[in-house]
Amino acid sequence: MSDSELEDLLQSSDDLVHKLDLQEVDDSVGGLQKEQATAPLPKVKWKKRDSDGNVIRVPHSRRSQSNQASCSQKSNPPVDAPDTSSEVVFAPEAIEGFLQDLQLSLCDATGDEMEAPTPRPLVASSNWSTRKTIFSESWRAARPQLVNTAVARENVEAHMCQQCTSNSAVVRCRDCRPRPFFCADCDVSMHTRHPLHNRDGSTAGFFQPLPPTTYVLNRALIPCVRYVPVEIPEKICGCPTDSLRIKPGKSVAVITMNGRHELSMPELACSACKATWTAGVEEVLRCDYWPATLHFATIYETDVFFSFEELKMAAPGLSCQAFLKMLDQRTVRFGRTGKISGDSFLKSFFEWEAVRYEVDSLCKEEPFTCRACSPETASITASKTQQGRNDMLTLMAMRWNEQKMKNLATYLSRRYLKTTKALDMKTMEVESMKAELAATDGQFEDWVRDVKDWAESE
């Protein structure tokens, strides 16, 4: 046998071995593909969780479980094959990982040179426990900075007056934002006109609240007189305005949402003709105050009455004493003294409400009446109680009726939209039933007529 024949024989044997190897690889790949095609896909099941992230298990009746078990035993005899009907439950984090793996595999298959994506943080809205954890961690991480900022805010360092920008600041006002620091002169100039502002003095080496009748002079606290901010006329007589002098009148307690302020009513006196002027009830009302009595020693900002009424509407169980204790605490917080009388407050509040009712009647506003919430019903309900409680129930009934009148249009429009949507859904169901039964409108009318006849006959 020559060398050429030997080489041909070896070449043919190599080709035969190569064909056999390729056939075995194709057979193995085909078998794997068939196994993957026949293998059941894992099912994803979302489980309901509570506010703490725990799985809520729904109990099943033992009867249904026993019936299902008996049926499965009869229809499916036990075999050694693995159970492929069980559901596989994946957490949202695992599904996120699956999506990232799929993206990487697609990038590898297409040959694109891309950097591997960094793992994204968990979505806060995936579950409630994760969202609460992220929220708490964000506050915990920011807490040291918040503590440092709060401490630095109370640091009494050398501030310059933000009004004149030439003197050192000695007073910080909580209501004069965003420029709260004042020198002694600018503080007197500003807060003589705004005595109800809450101020802090820094003369003692720390910020301490100052009452409105105190100012700073040479780093010492000096008492002074502050007037109730009411409208003062420009002229009270025919004399020149230069002859008018303002002087303190009687002491008055001004009640605001920041507590009690001890101020003085302003009085005008003419040095030429000796004419005088004193603020009365009309001037007090025009400046949005309400007197406790006609010869007032206490006046209330009407915002206090509005706030009390809104709180009573939102929380009917709130007592007047609790509301006034809150105002007393604010009085102490801002460096002032004095208590607020509960009886005087309630009497003034009811008188204010009576005047409001008369004003509404003059404006021809027709009140919305409700038999269940009418003042007569409330009065009958509270007939055996104290007179103050009776008046409060009557007043709250009137305000509830007024609130119903204001919200009636919104409530009816929402009911109309809800009814319209329900009608559209029922109409679609009827149309689908017609198409399914191949029935006409006449047949439907006959069926409705038959149902009505059956109901009447029974």
Sequence and secondary structure as in RCSB ss.txt:
>XXXX:A:sequence
MSDSELEDLLQSSDDLVHKLDLQEVDDSVGGLQKEQATAPLPKVKWKKRDSDGNVIRVPHSRRSQSNQASCSQKS
NPPVDAPDTSSEVVFAPEAIEGFLQDLQLSLCDATGDEMEAPTPRPLVASSNWSTRKTIFSESWRAARPQLVNTA
VARENVEAHMCQQCTSNSAVVRCRDCRPRPFFCADCDVSMHTRHPLHNRDGSTAGFFQPLPPTTYVLNRALIPCV
RYVPVEIPEKICGCPTDSLRIKPGKSVAVITMNGRHELSMPELACSACKATWTAGVEEVLRCDYWPATLHFATIY
ETDVFFSFEELKMAAPGLSCQAFLKMLDQRTVRFGRTGKISGDSFLKSFFEWEAVRYEVDSLCKEEPFTCRACSP
ETASITASKTQQGRNDMLTLMAMRWNEQKMKNLATYLSRRYLKTTKALDMKTMEVESMKAELAATDGQFEDWVRD
VKDWAESE
>XXXX:A:secstr
  HHHHHHHHHHHHHHHHHHHHHHHHHHHHHHHHHHHHS         B TTS B      HHHHHHHHHHHHHH
S   SS    S     HHHHHHHHHHHHHHHHHHHT            GGG HHHHHHHHHHHHHHHHHHHHHHH
HHHT     B TTTSSSB  EEESSS S  EE HHHHHHHHTT TTS EEE TTSS EEE TTEEEETTEEEE  
 B      S SSSS GGGEEEEEEEEEEEEETTEEEEEEEEEEEETTT  EEE  HHHHHHTTEEESSTT SEEE
EHHHHHHHHHHHHH TT  HHHHHHHHHHHHHHTT      HHHHHHHHHHHHHHHHHHHHHTT      TTT H
HHHHHHTTTS HHHHHHHHHHHHHHHHHHHHHHHHHHHHHHHHHHHHHHHHHHHHHHHHHHHT  HHHHHHHHHH
HHHHHHH 
